[in-house]
Amino acid sequence: MSMNTREGRQQSDLSRALTFRPDLEPINTQLMKVISSSVIDAPNVRWLYSVRKAVVGNPATYLPGLDSDSATFQALSVSELSNAGTYASYGVAIGTLPAGFAPVPIPNGTYVLCVPHRITNGTLIWLIVNTQAIDGVCA
């Protein structure tokens, strides 16, 4: 290998490294904020969520807020995908919950971590990585 070829390749590698744009990397996860939810499967306690992109703010406070991208996306909770029949929330038997307790949707205004996913027809939907909450009042 001639010196000119090696130097040329090294210069090419250096140019590529200097022009690398991390903002063009594929998105693997996204901080989102739950805007609303609607029941999609009441017997199996599953909801379809509307979410918007969010960011963590100033390092002095680390307060989260909505991103400037105002688009609203649809999302499903990963933990609710397993809900079927008598089970919810990763295998909790609904029949064993104390009276007055039930699985609930993720509250509006909650910040969640999401990953992109394509459903069988190719449509993009975000999957919320969380554990489904069970709420109620002790008697």
C-alpha positions in Angstrom: 0.0 0.0 0.0 1.4 3.3 -1.0 1.8 6.1 1.5 -0.5 8.4 -0.5 -3.3 5.8 -0.3 -3.0 5.4 3.5 -2.7 9.2 4.0 -5.8 9.7 1.8 -7.8 7.1 3.7 -6.7 8.6 7.1 -7.7 12.1 5.8 -11.0 10.7 4.6 -11.6 9.1 8.1 -10.7 12.4 9.8 -13.1 14.3 7.5 -15.9 11.8 8.2 -15.3 12.1 12.0 -15.2 15.9 11.9 -18.5 16.1 9.9 -20.3 13.4 12.0 -23.7 14.8 13.0 -25.1 13.1 16.1 -28.4 14.9 15.6 -29.0 12.6 12.6 -28.6 9.4 14.6 -31.7 7.2 14.8 -33.9 7.8 17.8 -33.9 4.8 20.2 -35.7 6.4 23.2 -37.6 9.6 23.8 -38.7 11.3 26.9 -42.5 12.0 26.5 -45.3 13.5 28.5 -48.7 11.9 28.7 -51.3 14.3 27.4 -54.4 12.1 27.5 -55.6 8.5 27.5 -58.7 6.6 26.2 -59.9 3.1 26.9 -59.1 0.6 24.1 -59.9 -2.6 26.0 -61.9 -2.1 29.3 -62.0 -5.8 30.4 -58.2 -6.0 30.1 -57.5 -2.5 31.5 -55.6 -1.2 28.5 -55.4 2.4 27.3 -54.3 4.3 24.2 -52.2 7.3 25.2 -51.5 10.6 23.5 -48.0 11.8 24.2 -45.7 14.7 23.3 -42.0 14.9 23.2 -40.4 16.4 26.3 -37.0 17.6 27.5 -35.2 18.1 30.8 -34.5 21.8 31.3 -31.9 24.0 32.9 -29.2 22.1 34.9 -29.9 24.4 37.8 -33.4 22.8 38.3 -33.6 19.9 35.9 -37.3 20.7 35.5 -38.9 18.8 32.5 -41.1 20.4 30.0 -42.6 19.9 26.6 -40.2 20.0 23.6 -40.7 22.7 21.0 -42.0 19.9 18.6 -45.7 20.2 19.3 -46.7 17.0 17.5 -48.9 14.5 19.4 -48.2 10.8 19.0 -50.0 7.7 20.0 -48.5 5.3 22.6 -49.2 2.0 24.3 -47.9 1.0 27.7 -45.7 -2.1 27.6 -47.0 -3.3 30.9 -50.6 -3.2 29.7 -49.8 -5.3 26.6 -49.7 -8.4 28.9 -53.1 -7.7 30.5 -55.5 -10.5 29.6 -58.5 -12.0 31.3 -58.0 -12.0 35.0 -54.5 -10.6 35.1 -53.1 -7.0 34.9 -49.9 -5.1 35.8 -47.4 -7.9 35.0 -49.4 -10.8 36.3 -51.3 -9.3 39.3 -54.5 -11.2 39.6 -57.3 -8.6 39.5 -59.4 -10.9 41.7 -56.9 -10.7 44.5 -56.8 -6.9 44.7 -58.4 -5.5 47.8 -61.9 -4.0 47.4 -61.7 -0.5 46.0 -58.4 -1.1 44.1 -58.0 -1.4 40.3 -55.4 -0.9 37.6 -55.4 2.7 36.4 -54.1 4.5 33.3 -50.9 6.6 33.5 -52.0 10.0 34.8 -52.1 12.9 32.4 -49.0 15.1 32.9 -46.7 12.1 33.7 -43.3 12.0 32.1 -42.5 8.6 30.5 -39.7 7.0 28.6 -40.8 5.7 25.2 -39.3 3.6 22.3 -40.6 3.7 18.7 -42.3 0.6 17.4 -44.1 -0.4 14.1 -47.4 -2.2 14.4 -48.2 -4.9 11.8 -49.4 -2.5 9.1 -46.2 -0.4 9.5 -47.8 2.5 11.5 -45.4 4.1 14.0 -46.6 3.8 17.6 -44.5 4.6 20.7 -44.2 2.1 23.5 -44.2 3.4 27.0 -41.7 1.6 29.3 -43.3 1.6 32.7 -45.2 -0.5 35.3 -49.0 -0.1 35.4 -50.2 1.4 38.6 -52.9 0.0 40.8 -54.7 2.6 42.9 -57.5 2.8 45.4 -58.5 3.6 49.0 -58.0 1.2 51.9 -61.3 0.5 53.7 
